Amino acid sequence: MLKTKYILIASMALMAITGCKKDYLDINKNPNQATGADITPDLTITAQMTSTASRVSTGYAFLHRWMGYWSASGSYALG
C-alpha cells in the first residue's frame, strides 16, 4: 500500500512537471499575424504593383503637365 502511494505521488509530480508547455501562458502571440514563412510572392505582388502604380502616376506630375502643354491637339492637323 505504501509503495503504490509513493508511485502514485511520483507519477503525479512527474506529470505536473512535464505536462505543461513552456508557452502555455504566453498571451502575447497573435495567431492572425503573418510570419516570414507564410508570405509568398503571389500574396505580395498586388501591394507591390499598387505601390509602383501610385509612384508612377503621382511622381511625375510636373512632367505630365509640361508634356500636356507641348503635345499636339487631336482636333487639327499640322500641315
N, CA, C and O atoms as a Maestro MAE file, in Angstrom:
{
 s_m_m2io_version
 :::
 2.0.0
}

f_m_ct {
 s_m_title
 :::
 protein
 m_atom[316] {
  # First column is atom index #
  i_m_mmod_type
  r_m_x_coord
  r_m_y_coord
  r_m_z_coord
  i_m_residue_number
  s_m_chain_name
  s_m_pdb_residue_name
  s_m_pdb_atom_name
  i_m_atomic_number
  :::
  1 25 0.823 -1.198 0.000 1 A "MET " " N  " 7
  2 3 0.000 0.000 0.000 1 A "MET " " CA " 6
  3 2 0.864 1.258 0.000 1 A "MET " " C  " 6
  4 15 0.592 2.216 -0.723 1 A "MET " " O  " 8
  5 25 1.906 1.237 0.821 2 A "LEU " " N  " 7
  6 3 2.796 2.373 0.927 2 A "LEU " " CA " 6
  7 2 3.577 2.583 -0.375 2 A "LEU " " C  " 6
  8 15 3.828 3.713 -0.792 2 A "LEU " " O  " 8
  9 25 3.957 1.456 -1.008 3 A "LYS " " N  " 7
  10 3 4.698 1.535 -2.258 3 A "LYS " " CA " 6
  11 2 3.827 2.126 -3.376 3 A "LYS " " C  " 6
  12 15 4.310 2.948 -4.155 3 A "LYS " " O  " 8
  13 25 2.582 1.730 -3.466 4 A "THR " " N  " 7
  14 3 1.691 2.261 -4.506 4 A "THR " " CA " 6
  15 2 1.374 3.740 -4.257 4 A "THR " " C  " 6
  16 15 1.160 4.503 -5.199 4 A "THR " " O  " 8
  17 25 1.346 4.124 -3.004 5 A "LYS " " N  " 7
  18 3 1.103 5.531 -2.672 5 A "LYS " " CA " 6
  19 2 2.266 6.393 -3.175 5 A "LYS " " C  " 6
  20 15 2.045 7.458 -3.750 5 A "LYS " " O  " 8
  21 25 3.504 5.933 -2.960 6 A "TYR " " N  " 7
  22 3 4.671 6.679 -3.423 6 A "TYR " " CA " 6
  23 2 4.753 6.693 -4.949 6 A "TYR " " C  " 6
  24 15 5.145 7.700 -5.539 6 A "TYR " " O  " 8
  25 25 4.394 5.604 -5.577 7 A "ILE " " N  " 7
  26 3 4.394 5.553 -7.047 7 A "ILE " " CA " 6
  27 2 3.345 6.508 -7.605 7 A "ILE " " C  " 6
  28 15 3.594 7.190 -8.599 7 A "ILE " " O  " 8
  29 25 2.193 6.561 -6.981 8 A "LEU " " N  " 7
  30 3 1.128 7.463 -7.423 8 A "LEU " " CA " 6
  31 2 1.539 8.928 -7.257 8 A "LEU " " C  " 6
  32 15 1.302 9.744 -8.148 8 A "LEU " " O  " 8
  33 25 2.144 9.255 -6.137 9 A "ILE " " N  " 7
  34 3 2.606 10.634 -5.891 9 A "ILE " " CA " 6
  35 2 3.719 10.998 -6.870 9 A "ILE " " C  " 6
  36 15 3.734 12.110 -7.400 9 A "ILE " " O  " 8
  37 25 4.640 10.085 -7.115 10 A "ALA " " N  " 7
  38 3 5.745 10.341 -8.040 10 A "ALA " " CA " 6
  39 2 5.236 10.518 -9.472 10 A "ALA " " C  " 6
  40 15 5.713 11.394 -10.194 10 A "ALA " " O  " 8
  41 25 4.294 9.711 -9.876 11 A "SER " " N  " 7
  42 3 3.769 9.839 -11.245 11 A "SER " " CA " 6
  43 2 2.972 11.134 -11.406 11 A "SER " " C  " 6
  44 15 3.036 11.753 -12.468 11 A "SER " " O  " 8
  45 25 2.233 11.557 -10.398 12 A "MET " " N  " 7
  46 3 1.505 12.831 -10.469 12 A "MET " " CA " 6
  47 2 2.474 14.009 -10.515 12 A "MET " " C  " 6
  48 15 2.252 14.969 -11.252 12 A "MET " " O  " 8
  49 25 3.541 13.936 -9.733 13 A "ALA " " N  " 7
  50 3 4.541 15.001 -9.752 13 A "ALA " " CA " 6
  51 2 5.226 15.058 -11.113 13 A "ALA " " C  " 6
  52 15 5.463 16.145 -11.640 13 A "ALA " " O  " 8
  53 25 5.540 13.919 -11.676 14 A "LEU " " N  " 7
  54 3 6.164 13.873 -12.993 14 A "LEU " " CA " 6
  55 2 5.238 14.445 -14.068 14 A "LEU " " C  " 6
  56 15 5.693 15.173 -14.950 14 A "LEU " " O  " 8
  57 25 3.958 14.126 -14.003 15 A "MET " " N  " 7
  58 3 3.001 14.673 -14.969 15 A "MET " " CA " 6
  59 2 2.817 16.174 -14.781 15 A "MET " " C  " 6
  60 15 2.648 16.895 -15.764 15 A "MET " " O  " 8
  61 25 2.845 16.653 -13.563 16 A "ALA " " N  " 7
  62 3 2.693 18.088 -13.305 16 A "ALA " " CA " 6
  63 2 3.894 18.868 -13.816 16 A "ALA " " C  " 6
  64 15 3.746 19.982 -14.319 16 A "ALA " " O  " 8
  65 25 5.074 18.294 -13.691 17 A "ILE " " N  " 7
  66 3 6.287 18.984 -14.134 17 A "ILE " " CA " 6
  67 2 6.391 18.990 -15.655 17 A "ILE " " C  " 6
  68 15 6.726 20.021 -16.237 17 A "ILE " " O  " 8
  69 25 6.117 17.884 -16.303 18 A "THR " " N  " 7
  70 3 6.308 17.770 -17.750 18 A "THR " " CA " 6
  71 2 5.024 17.959 -18.543 18 A "THR " " C  " 6
  72 15 5.068 17.942 -19.773 18 A "THR " " O  " 8
  73 25 3.908 18.136 -17.903 19 A "GLY " " N  " 7
  74 3 2.636 18.190 -18.611 19 A "GLY " " CA " 6
  75 2 2.338 19.507 -19.307 19 A "GLY " " C  " 6
  76 15 1.593 19.516 -20.287 19 A "GLY " " O  " 8
  77 25 2.883 20.605 -18.844 20 A "CYS " " N  " 7
  78 3 2.583 21.913 -19.415 20 A "CYS " " CA " 6
  79 2 3.692 22.362 -20.349 20 A "CYS " " C  " 6
  80 15 4.877 22.147 -20.094 20 A "CYS " " O  " 8
  81 25 3.271 22.992 -21.441 21 A "LYS " " N  " 7
  82 3 4.251 23.583 -22.337 21 A "LYS " " CA " 6
  83 2 4.759 24.881 -21.737 21 A "LYS " " C  " 6
  84 15 4.097 25.488 -20.895 21 A "LYS " " O  " 8
  85 25 5.911 25.293 -22.164 22 A "LYS " " N  " 7
  86 3 6.512 26.497 -21.611 22 A "LYS " " CA " 6
  87 2 5.745 27.754 -22.043 22 A "LYS " " C  " 6
  88 15 5.653 28.713 -21.277 22 A "LYS " " O  " 8
  89 25 5.202 27.754 -23.249 23 A "ASP " " N  " 7
  90 3 4.493 28.929 -23.746 23 A "ASP " " CA " 6
  91 2 2.975 28.822 -23.538 23 A "ASP " " C  " 6
  92 15 2.202 29.448 -24.264 23 A "ASP " " O  " 8
  93 25 2.564 28.051 -22.575 24 A "TYR " " N  " 7
  94 3 1.135 27.879 -22.319 24 A "TYR " " CA " 6
  95 2 0.474 29.191 -21.913 24 A "TYR " " C  " 6
  96 15 -0.642 29.476 -22.348 24 A "TYR " " O  " 8
  97 25 1.134 29.985 -21.098 25 A "LEU " " N  " 7
  98 3 0.554 31.235 -20.628 25 A "LEU " " CA " 6
  99 2 1.025 32.446 -21.430 25 A "LEU " " C  " 6
  100 15 0.819 33.581 -21.000 25 A "LEU " " O  " 8
  101 25 1.640 32.231 -22.562 26 A "ASP " " N  " 7
  102 3 2.114 33.329 -23.392 26 A "ASP " " CA " 6
  103 2 0.934 33.880 -24.185 26 A "ASP " " C  " 6
  104 15 0.551 33.316 -25.210 26 A "ASP " " O  " 8
  105 25 0.361 34.979 -23.712 27 A "ILE " " N  " 7
  106 3 -0.822 35.547 -24.357 27 A "ILE " " CA " 6
  107 2 -0.456 36.632 -25.358 27 A "ILE " " C  " 6
  108 15 -1.345 37.241 -25.953 27 A "ILE " " O  " 8
  109 25 0.831 36.886 -25.557 28 A "ASN " " N  " 7
  110 3 1.253 37.952 -26.447 28 A "ASN " " CA " 6
  111 2 1.459 37.486 -27.882 28 A "ASN " " C  " 6
  112 15 1.946 38.263 -28.703 28 A "ASN " " O  " 8
  113 25 1.113 36.267 -28.209 29 A "LYS " " N  " 7
  114 3 1.207 35.776 -29.576 29 A "LYS " " CA " 6
  115 2 -0.080 36.096 -30.325 29 A "LYS " " C  " 6
  116 15 -1.179 35.860 -29.823 29 A "LYS " " O  " 8
  117 25 0.067 36.631 -31.517 30 A "ASN " " N  " 7
  118 3 -1.080 36.931 -32.358 30 A "ASN " " CA " 6
  119 2 -1.198 35.841 -33.413 30 A "ASN " " C  " 6
  120 15 -0.334 35.751 -34.286 30 A "ASN " " O  " 8
  121 25 -2.225 35.018 -33.367 31 A "PRO " " N  " 7
  122 3 -2.336 33.939 -34.352 31 A "PRO " " CA " 6
  123 2 -2.678 34.447 -35.748 31 A "PRO " " C  " 6
  124 15 -2.518 33.713 -36.723 31 A "PRO " " O  " 8
  125 25 -3.142 35.679 -35.862 32 A "ASN " " N  " 7
  126 3 -3.505 36.222 -37.170 32 A "ASN " " CA " 6
  127 2 -2.354 36.952 -37.850 32 A "ASN " " C  " 6
  128 15 -2.492 37.375 -38.998 32 A "ASN " " O  " 8
  129 25 -1.235 37.106 -37.178 33 A "GLN " " N  " 7
  130 3 -0.100 37.820 -37.739 33 A "GLN " " CA " 6
  131 2 0.686 36.900 -38.672 33 A "GLN " " C  " 6
  132 15 0.978 35.751 -38.338 33 A "GLN " " O  " 8
  133 25 1.019 37.430 -39.841 34 A "ALA " " N  " 7
  134 3 1.772 36.639 -40.809 34 A "ALA " " CA " 6
  135 2 3.238 36.570 -40.407 34 A "ALA " " C  " 6
  136 15 3.802 37.530 -39.883 34 A "ALA " " O  " 8
  137 25 3.832 35.430 -40.661 35 A "THR " " N  " 7
  138 3 5.262 35.261 -40.412 35 A "THR " " CA " 6
  139 2 5.987 35.189 -41.748 35 A "THR " " C  " 6
  140 15 5.353 35.182 -42.803 35 A "THR " " O  " 8
  141 25 7.294 35.136 -41.705 36 A "GLY " " N  " 7
  142 3 8.076 35.098 -42.932 36 A "GLY " " CA " 6
  143 2 7.798 33.865 -43.776 36 A "GLY " " C  " 6
  144 15 7.882 33.927 -45.003 36 A "GLY " " O  " 8
  145 25 7.472 32.761 -43.149 37 A "ALA " " N  " 7
  146 3 7.203 31.533 -43.889 37 A "ALA " " CA " 6
  147 2 5.836 31.574 -44.579 37 A "ALA " " C  " 6
  148 15 5.625 30.877 -45.571 37 A "ALA " " O  " 8
  149 25 4.909 32.382 -44.063 38 A "ASP " " N  " 7
  150 3 3.574 32.447 -44.636 38 A "ASP " " CA " 6
  151 2 3.488 33.375 -45.841 38 A "ASP " " C  " 6
  152 15 2.564 33.253 -46.646 38 A "ASP " " O  " 8
  153 25 4.424 34.289 -45.976 39 A "ILE " " N  " 7
  154 3 4.357 35.289 -47.036 39 A "ILE " " CA " 6
  155 2 5.007 34.732 -48.298 39 A "ILE " " C  " 6
  156 15 6.186 34.380 -48.295 39 A "ILE " " O  " 8
  157 25 4.239 34.657 -49.362 40 A "THR " " N  " 7
  158 3 4.730 34.166 -50.645 40 A "THR " " CA " 6
  159 2 4.630 35.282 -51.681 40 A "THR " " C  " 6
  160 15 3.888 36.240 -51.466 40 A "THR " " O  " 8
  161 25 5.354 35.189 -52.797 41 A "PRO " " N  " 7
  162 3 5.315 36.253 -53.807 41 A "PRO " " CA " 6
  163 2 3.927 36.520 -54.382 41 A "PRO " " C  " 6
  164 15 3.604 37.663 -54.706 41 A "PRO " " O  " 8
  165 25 3.116 35.493 -54.511 42 A "ASP " " N  " 7
  166 3 1.784 35.734 -55.081 42 A "ASP " " CA " 6
  167 2 0.885 36.528 -54.135 42 A "ASP " " C  " 6
  168 15 -0.105 37.106 -54.582 42 A "ASP " " O  " 8
  169 25 1.201 36.571 -52.854 43 A "LEU " " N  " 7
  170 3 0.423 37.375 -51.916 43 A "LEU " " CA " 6
  171 2 0.895 38.818 -51.865 43 A "LEU " " C  " 6
  172 15 0.120 39.707 -51.509 43 A "LEU " " O  " 8
  173 25 2.144 39.066 -52.211 44 A "THR " " N  " 7
  174 3 2.691 40.418 -52.104 44 A "THR " " CA " 6
  175 2 2.700 41.171 -53.422 44 A "THR " " C  " 6
  176 15 2.961 42.373 -53.424 44 A "THR " " O  " 8
  177 25 2.425 40.516 -54.541 45 A "ILE " " N  " 7
  178 3 2.524 41.177 -55.844 45 A "ILE " " CA " 6
  179 2 1.490 42.292 -55.999 45 A "ILE " " C  " 6
  180 15 1.777 43.299 -56.647 45 A "ILE " " O  " 8
  181 25 0.312 42.143 -55.433 46 A "THR " " N  " 7
  182 3 -0.689 43.187 -55.584 46 A "THR " " CA " 6
  183 2 -0.283 44.456 -54.854 46 A "THR " " C  " 6
  184 15 -0.477 45.555 -55.373 46 A "THR " " O  " 8
  185 25 0.274 44.323 -53.665 47 A "ALA " " N  " 7
  186 3 0.733 45.502 -52.931 47 A "ALA " " CA " 6
  187 2 1.893 46.171 -53.646 47 A "ALA " " C  " 6
  188 15 1.977 47.399 -53.675 47 A "ALA " " O  " 8
  189 25 2.784 45.387 -54.219 48 A "GLN " " N  " 7
  190 3 3.923 45.943 -54.940 48 A "GLN " " CA " 6
  191 2 3.474 46.665 -56.198 48 A "GLN " " C  " 6
  192 15 3.989 47.738 -56.513 48 A "GLN " " O  " 8
  193 25 2.529 46.096 -56.915 49 A "MET " " N  " 7
  194 3 2.042 46.738 -58.145 49 A "MET " " CA " 6
  195 2 1.271 48.016 -57.829 49 A "MET " " C  " 6
  196 15 1.379 48.998 -58.563 49 A "MET " " O  " 8
  197 25 0.507 48.014 -56.762 50 A "THR " " N  " 7
  198 3 -0.226 49.212 -56.364 50 A "THR " " CA " 6
  199 2 0.735 50.319 -55.971 50 A "THR " " C  " 6
  200 15 0.533 51.476 -56.339 50 A "THR " " O  " 8
  201 25 1.765 49.981 -55.236 51 A "SER " " N  " 7
  202 3 2.755 50.970 -54.832 51 A "SER " " CA " 6
  203 2 3.493 51.542 -56.036 51 A "SER " " C  " 6
  204 15 3.723 52.750 -56.106 51 A "SER " " O  " 8
  205 25 3.863 50.695 -56.973 52 A "THR " " N  " 7
  206 3 4.553 51.155 -58.171 52 A "THR " " CA " 6
  207 2 3.653 52.045 -59.015 52 A "THR " " C  " 6
  208 15 4.102 53.081 -59.504 52 A "THR " " O  " 8
  209 25 2.414 51.670 -59.194 53 A "ALA " " N  " 7
  210 3 1.483 52.481 -59.979 53 A "ALA " " CA " 6
  211 2 1.234 53.825 -59.309 53 A "ALA " " C  " 6
  212 15 1.107 54.841 -59.992 53 A "ALA " " O  " 8
  213 25 1.165 53.845 -58.011 54 A "SER " " N  " 7
  214 3 0.964 55.098 -57.288 54 A "SER " " CA " 6
  215 2 2.158 56.027 -57.475 54 A "SER " " C  " 6
  216 15 1.990 57.230 -57.673 54 A "SER " " O  " 8
  217 25 3.364 55.467 -57.413 55 A "ARG " " N  " 7
  218 3 4.555 56.295 -57.609 55 A "ARG " " CA " 6
  219 2 4.644 56.829 -59.026 55 A "ARG " " C  " 6
  220 15 5.001 57.989 -59.232 55 A "ARG " " O  " 8
  221 25 4.325 55.998 -59.999 56 A "VAL " " N  " 7
  222 3 4.424 56.423 -61.393 56 A "VAL " " CA " 6
  223 2 3.367 57.472 -61.718 56 A "VAL " " C  " 6
  224 15 3.656 58.428 -62.437 56 A "VAL " " O  " 8
  225 25 2.170 57.318 -61.212 57 A "SER " " N  " 7
  226 3 1.106 58.243 -61.575 57 A "SER " " CA " 6
  227 2 1.199 59.575 -60.845 57 A "SER " " C  " 6
  228 15 0.724 60.587 -61.361 57 A "SER " " O  " 8
  229 25 1.790 59.602 -59.675 58 A "THR " " N  " 7
  230 3 1.858 60.867 -58.934 58 A "THR " " CA " 6
  231 2 3.247 61.463 -58.893 58 A "THR " " C  " 6
  232 15 3.390 62.645 -58.580 58 A "THR " " O  " 8
  233 25 4.269 60.696 -59.196 59 A "GLY " " N  " 7
  234 3 5.631 61.176 -59.061 59 A "GLY " " CA " 6
  235 2 6.078 62.106 -60.179 59 A "GLY " " C  " 6
  236 15 7.015 62.883 -59.991 59 A "GLY " " O  " 8
  237 25 5.440 62.046 -61.318 60 A "TYR " " N  " 7
  238 3 5.866 62.832 -62.471 60 A "TYR " " CA " 6
  239 2 4.794 63.828 -62.899 60 A "TYR " " C  " 6
  240 15 4.574 64.029 -64.094 60 A "TYR " " O  " 8
  241 25 4.140 64.441 -61.951 61 A "ALA " " N  " 7
  242 3 3.059 65.378 -62.288 61 A "ALA " " CA " 6
  243 2 3.591 66.581 -63.059 61 A "ALA " " C  " 6
  244 15 2.932 67.058 -63.983 61 A "ALA " " O  " 8
  245 25 4.762 67.076 -62.699 62 A "PHE " " N  " 7
  246 3 5.338 68.221 -63.411 62 A "PHE " " CA " 6
  247 2 5.610 67.855 -64.867 62 A "PHE " " C  " 6
  248 15 5.386 68.675 -65.757 62 A "PHE " " O  " 8
  249 25 6.083 66.654 -65.122 63 A "LEU " " N  " 7
  250 3 6.380 66.218 -66.482 63 A "LEU " " CA " 6
  251 2 5.086 66.008 -67.271 63 A "LEU " " C  " 6
  252 15 5.026 66.314 -68.462 63 A "LEU " " O  " 8
  253 25 4.064 65.490 -66.614 64 A "HIS " " N  " 7
  254 3 2.780 65.299 -67.292 64 A "HIS " " CA " 6
  255 2 2.199 66.637 -67.725 64 A "HIS " " C  " 6
  256 15 1.668 66.755 -68.829 64 A "HIS " " O  " 8
  257 25 2.295 67.633 -66.873 65 A "ARG " " N  " 7
  258 3 1.785 68.960 -67.248 65 A "ARG " " CA " 6
  259 2 2.596 69.559 -68.389 65 A "ARG " " C  " 6
  260 15 2.024 70.131 -69.317 65 A "ARG " " O  " 8
  261 25 3.903 69.439 -68.335 66 A "TRP " " N  " 7
  262 3 4.758 70.002 -69.365 66 A "TRP " " CA " 6
  263 2 4.498 69.318 -70.703 66 A "TRP " " C  " 6
  264 15 4.423 69.984 -71.735 66 A "TRP " " O  " 8
  265 25 4.362 67.995 -70.693 67 A "MET " " N  " 7
  266 3 4.078 67.263 -71.934 67 A "MET " " CA " 6
  267 2 2.687 67.585 -72.437 67 A "MET " " C  " 6
  268 15 2.460 67.567 -73.647 67 A "MET " " O  " 8
  269 25 1.759 67.875 -71.565 68 A "GLY " " N  " 7
  270 3 0.419 68.254 -71.998 68 A "GLY " " CA " 6
  271 2 0.411 69.590 -72.721 68 A "GLY " " C  " 6
  272 15 -0.373 69.773 -73.653 68 A "GLY " " O  " 8
  273 25 1.266 70.534 -72.316 69 A "TYR " " N  " 7
  274 3 1.351 71.828 -72.996 69 A "TYR " " CA " 6
  275 2 1.991 71.698 -74.374 69 A "TYR " " C  " 6
  276 15 1.629 72.433 -75.293 69 A "TYR " " O  " 8
  277 25 2.932 70.779 -74.529 70 A "TRP " " N  " 7
  278 3 3.660 70.666 -75.775 70 A "TRP " " CA " 6
  279 2 3.096 69.616 -76.714 70 A "TRP " " C  " 6
  280 15 3.587 69.472 -77.834 70 A "TRP " " O  " 8
  281 25 2.088 68.885 -76.296 71 A "SER " " N  " 7
  282 3 1.542 67.865 -77.179 71 A "SER " " CA " 6
  283 2 0.559 68.477 -78.166 71 A "SER " " C  " 6
  284 15 -0.048 69.517 -77.910 71 A "SER " " O  " 8
  285 25 0.423 67.817 -79.275 72 A "ALA " " N  " 7
  286 3 -0.490 68.317 -80.325 72 A "ALA " " CA " 6
  287 2 -1.927 67.939 -79.983 72 A "ALA " " C  " 6
  288 15 -2.180 66.900 -79.372 72 A "ALA " " O  " 8
  289 25 -2.833 68.766 -80.371 73 A "SER " " N  " 7
  290 3 -4.249 68.520 -80.135 73 A "SER " " CA " 6
  291 2 -4.768 67.535 -81.172 73 A "SER " " C  " 6
  292 15 -4.220 67.434 -82.270 73 A "SER " " O  " 8
  293 25 -5.794 66.830 -80.835 74 A "GLY " " N  " 7
  294 3 -6.386 65.893 -81.788 74 A "GLY " " CA " 6
  295 2 -7.409 66.530 -82.693 74 A "GLY " " C  " 6
  296 15 -7.951 65.853 -83.567 74 A "GLY " " O  " 8
  297 25 -7.699 67.825 -82.519 75 A "SER " " N  " 7
  298 3 -8.773 68.444 -83.289 75 A "SER " " CA " 6
  299 2 -8.268 69.137 -84.547 75 A "SER " " C  " 6
  300 15 -9.086 69.594 -85.345 75 A "SER " " O  " 8
  301 25 -6.973 69.236 -84.760 76 A "TYR " " N  " 7
  302 3 -6.474 69.838 -86.006 76 A "TYR " " CA " 6
  303 2 -5.210 69.117 -86.443 76 A "TYR " " C  " 6
  304 15 -4.569 68.415 -85.661 76 A "TYR " " O  " 8
  305 25 -4.875 69.305 -87.693 77 A "ALA " " N  " 7
  306 3 -3.693 68.661 -88.251 77 A "ALA " " CA " 6
  307 2 -2.701 69.729 -88.658 77 A "ALA " " C  " 6
  308 15 -3.068 70.777 -89.190 77 A "ALA " " O  " 8
  309 25 -1.441 69.443 -88.399 78 A "LEU " " N  " 7
  310 3 -0.390 70.362 -88.833 78 A "LEU " " CA " 6
  311 2 -0.139 70.126 -90.317 78 A "LEU " " C  " 6
  312 15 -0.115 68.988 -90.786 78 A "LEU " " O  " 8
  313 25 0.036 71.164 -91.003 79 A "GLY " " N  " 7
  314 3 0.279 70.826 -92.367 79 A "GLY " " CA " 6
  315 2 0.545 71.893 -93.247 79 A "GLY " " C  " 6
  316 15 0.763 71.671 -94.438 79 A "GLY " " O  " 8
  :::
 }
 m_bond[315] {
  # First column is bond index #
  i_m_from
  i_m_to
  i_m_order
  :::
  1 1 2 1
  2 2 3 1
  3 3 4 2
  4 3 5 1
  5 5 6 1
  6 6 7 1
  7 7 8 2
  8 7 9 1
  9 9 10 1
  10 10 11 1
  11 11 12 2
  12 11 13 1
  13 13 14 1
  14 14 15 1
  15 15 16 2
  16 15 17 1
  17 17 18 1
  18 18 19 1
  19 19 20 2
  20 19 21 1
  21 21 22 1
  22 22 23 1
  23 23 24 2
  24 23 25 1
  25 25 26 1
  26 26 27 1
  27 27 28 2
  28 27 29 1
  29 29 30 1
  30 30 31 1
  31 31 32 2
  32 31 33 1
  33 33 34 1
  34 34 35 1
  35 35 36 2
  36 35 37 1
  37 37 38 1
  38 38 39 1
  39 39 40 2
  40 39 41 1
  41 41 42 1
  42 42 43 1
  43 43 44 2
  44 43 45 1
  45 45 46 1
  46 46 47 1
  47 47 48 2
  48 47 49 1
  49 49 50 1
  50 50 51 1
  51 51 52 2
  52 51 53 1
  53 53 54 1
  54 54 55 1
  55 55 56 2
  56 55 57 1
  57 57 58 1
  58 58 59 1
  59 59 60 2
  60 59 61 1
  61 61 62 1
  62 62 63 1
  63 63 64 2
  64 63 65 1
  65 65 66 1
  66 66 67 1
  67 67 68 2
  68 67 69 1
  69 69 70 1
  70 70 71 1
  71 71 72 2
  72 71 73 1
  73 73 74 1
  74 74 75 1
  75 75 76 2
  76 75 77 1
  77 77 78 1
  78 78 79 1
  79 79 80 2
  80 79 81 1
  81 81 82 1
  82 82 83 1
  83 83 84 2
  84 83 85 1
  85 85 86 1
  86 86 87 1
  87 87 88 2
  88 87 89 1
  89 89 90 1
  90 90 91 1
  91 91 92 2
  92 91 93 1
  93 93 94 1
  94 94 95 1
  95 95 96 2
  96 95 97 1
  97 97 98 1
  98 98 99 1
  99 99 100 2
  100 99 101 1
  101 101 102 1
  102 102 103 1
  103 103 104 2
  104 103 105 1
  105 105 106 1
  106 106 107 1
  107 107 108 2
  108 107 109 1
  109 109 110 1
  110 110 111 1
  111 111 112 2
  112 111 113 1
  113 113 114 1
  114 114 115 1
  115 115 116 2
  116 115 117 1
  117 117 118 1
  118 118 119 1
  119 119 120 2
  120 119 121 1
  121 121 122 1
  122 122 123 1
  123 123 124 2
  124 123 125 1
  125 125 126 1
  126 126 127 1
  127 127 128 2
  128 127 129 1
  129 129 130 1
  130 130 131 1
  131 131 132 2
  132 131 133 1
  133 133 134 1
  134 134 135 1
  135 135 136 2
  136 135 137 1
  137 137 138 1
  138 138 139 1
  139 139 140 2
  140 139 141 1
  141 141 142 1
  142 142 143 1
  143 143 144 2
  144 143 145 1
  145 145 146 1
  146 146 147 1
  147 147 148 2
  148 147 149 1
  149 149 150 1
  150 150 151 1
  151 151 152 2
  152 151 153 1
  153 153 154 1
  154 154 155 1
  155 155 156 2
  156 155 157 1
  157 157 158 1
  158 158 159 1
  159 159 160 2
  160 159 161 1
  161 161 162 1
  162 162 163 1
  163 163 164 2
  164 163 165 1
  165 165 166 1
  166 166 167 1
  167 167 168 2
  168 167 169 1
  169 169 170 1
  170 170 171 1
  171 171 172 2
  172 171 173 1
  173 173 174 1
  174 174 175 1
  175 175 176 2
  176 175 177 1
  177 177 178 1
  178 178 179 1
  179 179 180 2
  180 179 181 1
  181 181 182 1
  182 182 183 1
  183 183 184 2
  184 183 185 1
  185 185 186 1
  186 186 187 1
  187 187 188 2
  188 187 189 1
  189 189 190 1
  190 190 191 1
  191 191 192 2
  192 191 193 1
  193 193 194 1
  194 194 195 1
  195 195 196 2
  196 195 197 1
  197 197 198 1
  198 198 199 1
  199 199 200 2
  200 199 201 1
  201 201 202 1
  202 202 203 1
  203 203 204 2
  204 203 205 1
  205 205 206 1
  206 206 207 1
  207 207 208 2
  208 207 209 1
  209 209 210 1
  210 210 211 1
  211 211 212 2
  212 211 213 1
  213 213 214 1
  214 214 215 1
  215 215 216 2
  216 215 217 1
  217 217 218 1
  218 218 219 1
  219 219 220 2
  220 219 221 1
  221 221 222 1
  222 222 223 1
  223 223 224 2
  224 223 225 1
  225 225 226 1
  226 226 227 1
  227 227 228 2
  228 227 229 1
  229 229 230 1
  230 230 231 1
  231 231 232 2
  232 231 233 1
  233 233 234 1
  234 234 235 1
  235 235 236 2
  236 235 237 1
  237 237 238 1
  238 238 239 1
  239 239 240 2
  240 239 241 1
  241 241 242 1
  242 242 243 1
  243 243 244 2
  244 243 245 1
  245 245 246 1
  246 246 247 1
  247 247 248 2
  248 247 249 1
  249 249 250 1
  250 250 251 1
  251 251 252 2
  252 251 253 1
  253 253 254 1
  254 254 255 1
  255 255 256 2
  256 255 257 1
  257 257 258 1
  258 258 259 1
  259 259 260 2
  260 259 261 1
  261 261 262 1
  262 262 263 1
  263 263 264 2
  264 263 265 1
  265 265 266 1
  266 266 267 1
  267 267 268 2
  268 267 269 1
  269 269 270 1
  270 270 271 1
  271 271 272 2
  272 271 273 1
  273 273 274 1
  274 274 275 1
  275 275 276 2
  276 275 277 1
  277 277 278 1
  278 278 279 1
  279 279 280 2
  280 279 281 1
  281 281 282 1
  282 282 283 1
  283 283 284 2
  284 283 285 1
  285 285 286 1
  286 286 287 1
  287 287 288 2
  288 287 289 1
  289 289 290 1
  290 290 291 1
  291 291 292 2
  292 291 293 1
  293 293 294 1
  294 294 295 1
  295 295 296 2
  296 295 297 1
  297 297 298 1
  298 298 299 1
  299 299 300 2
  300 299 301 1
  301 301 302 1
  302 302 303 1
  303 303 304 2
  304 303 305 1
  305 305 306 1
  306 306 307 1
  307 307 308 2
  308 307 309 1
  309 309 310 1
  310 310 311 1
  311 311 312 2
  312 311 313 1
  313 313 314 1
  314 314 315 1
  315 315 316 2
  :::
 }
}
